[in-house]
Structure formats: C-alpha cells, structure tokens
Amino acid sequence: MRWLVGYTADDRGAEAVALACALGGPGAHLDLAIVLPEHTPFSAVYPGTDHGYSSVLADQVDAWAEEALALVPEGVTARVMARAVSSPAEGLIAMAEETGAQAIVLGGRKRHVAGFFAPGAVASALLHSSPIPVAMGSPEAVASLEQAQGRLERYTVLVGNRPGHKSVVRFAAESAAAQGLPLRVVSLLAQDELPTGSASVPELVAAERARVAELVSVLGIEAEVTVASGDSIDDAVAELTWKPGEVAVVGSSRLARKRRLFLGATAQRVLRTLPVPLMVVPKSYKISTQS
C-alpha cells in the first residue's frame, strides 16, 4: 500500500510519518510530500535573476528530506517528493492521485484554547475537497500509537442514525481485513438531538444497536457493535473507550458530492475530541478503485 504524507519539518510532520507507518504496516511505501509556495520572497525580491536562490532552496529541501527519511522505520520504504504549487491542498491531492495513494496523511494541530485538537488551513481544505481519504494524527494519537509500539490494533467506524453509511463501513471493514485487525462499528446517540416525545433512552439504544447489527449482517462482515449515548455528541464520544493503536473512521457529510470529502458538523465535533487518529472517507468511496 502507498500513502502520501503531507510532510512539514516540525512535530506535525513527525506525527504524519508515524501515523502513515502505522496505517501501512510493514511493507508499506510512503511518498513524503514537501509542498513549496509557487511564489517565494526570493523570486519576488530578485525578479528575473537567480542570485543563488536555487542552491539555497535545494540545500533546504535536501535537509528537510534527510530529516523526513530518518523518521521512517525499517520495513517501510519511502521517497521524498518536493513540488512548488499554488495551493498546498491541491498539490497534495494531485500527488496522491499521481502516485495511487491509499490516503493523504497529515499531522495534527493543537489549539491553545481548552486543549481542543483542530485542523490547520491545509487540513481543513483537504477535509472539504479531497477525492481520496484523509487521515489525521495529533500528539495524543501519536502517544496512542507509541503505546502500541507503532502498530494499529483496531479500526472503529463511527456512524450516525441516518442512512448512507454502507460505503464507509465497508471501507473500514476492508481496511481492517487487509491488516488482519478487528473492526468496531459505533453509533453515536446524542440525546439533545432527539425529537420531543421519543422513547426512553434504553429503548432507543436497543433499537439503534439492532439497526447497526442488521447493517453489519447485510454487509456480511464481522464487527463489534457499540452504541455510545450521551447528552450531546461530545458526551457520547467521551463514553467510548479506545485501545492503544486504534484508528477512527468517519464518512463525509451526506451533502458531499460523490467521491469528495465534506466534513459535516458532527464529524467536526468528533475531530476536536478524539484521542486517536481519524480517517475521513469520501462519499461513495470504494477501496477497490485504488492502485
């Protein structure tokens, strides 16, 4: 399997490499993408001449490439791709499609307010436009992977109570099976979003568990079925327990165009609080289309 890593020479870049290595496992190949601005201060200040710019840039990229490759463990192959682009997100998508990547892998970003995990500008653009899955790490996610010695232990796919989840559940099931890992299918039940006059919470949980179990049965897969209930989505997510080395998978909003990502409001809230890596899958995406 090939994975495209959006690499930056900082902690986020290291997080992305660690996550891609765990997702791919032994035998994986990483394309470490370094995107450079199409227009730089050097070319703007010295129009029409080089003034040593090419050599300065080459030396810097060489240093970044050396740092990136040093992060890749034995058993995983890697190369560095450096490209000047007008848009980092578009550049990463183009390189991912060019290489046949399984997913674009990014490091996370920490907000300084309340400790919430939130994507940066490039990640936000990808999460609303990528035609292939996007995986994101965070400091907490990397810590989880380190506890599992850099290996994945389980896939958990999060589904809501609206139709249209078959493709993302199938994707997670196929990804888990490819690595011989167990699958958990979780439905999040937010009590503050229930209509007035609904049945009791225990009855709703039982009905939702039966619905998800039927979905799993129809797809012909083996999976643990869990319903997490809370006063809100955040409370429901907080009810879940996570294994070291686990990855969460969510699908795009139902408003997304086919085979494009669009991060819905619920997924955005989940993204802020998850202690594990997150993979977002485009609408109607099929893993069999990958190279």
Disulfide bonds with the S-S distance in Angstrom:
none
